[in-house]
């Protein structure tokens, strides 16, 4: 948790503004000590709904897509190489990569462009 926050925001003791941290309901994530620590550093812990295969399915699909589109398409001799490349891959996936479900737009493009009004048909 700390490593992820520091990677994104730099070294700090507490986030300036709270951010949400979404996880499943695994024991490490719902433990009181973990949740208390998260609050202490400015994270609001959130978990997917219990028995919600849809939520887990979306997370698993994201991991599957990253493996298919990035890990297999790039030199990845070891886990360290993959970890080092993840920020670049995630940025590309969210800002450049075209997604069929979003009308062949990137997620960034999708959320910044106004939606067309539905015709109601």
C-alpha positions, 0 to 999 in steps of 0.5 A: 500500500505504501509503495503504491502511494509513494510511487504515485505521489512521492514520499509522504506521511499522509495524502493531502486529499483522501483517495479510495483503495479498492480491493476484494474481501481477502483477509489482508484487506479487511483486517482492522490493522490494515484498515486503520493503517490505510486511514492513518495515511489518508486512504479510504479502504473500499471492498468489492461487494461480497459474492459479487462475481461481476466486480471480480470479473472486471478486475480479472478482465483488466489483468487478462487484457494487460497480460495479452496486450502488454506483457506478452508483447514486450520483453519481460525476462523477469517480474522486476521488468514487468513491475517497472513497465507497469506504470507506462503500460497503464498510462498507455492503456488508459490514455492511448489504447482503443477500446471496442466497448468505448466506441474505439476510444481510450478511457481518457478520451471517453471520459473527457468527450461529451456523450451523445444524447440517446435517441430514446429508441 
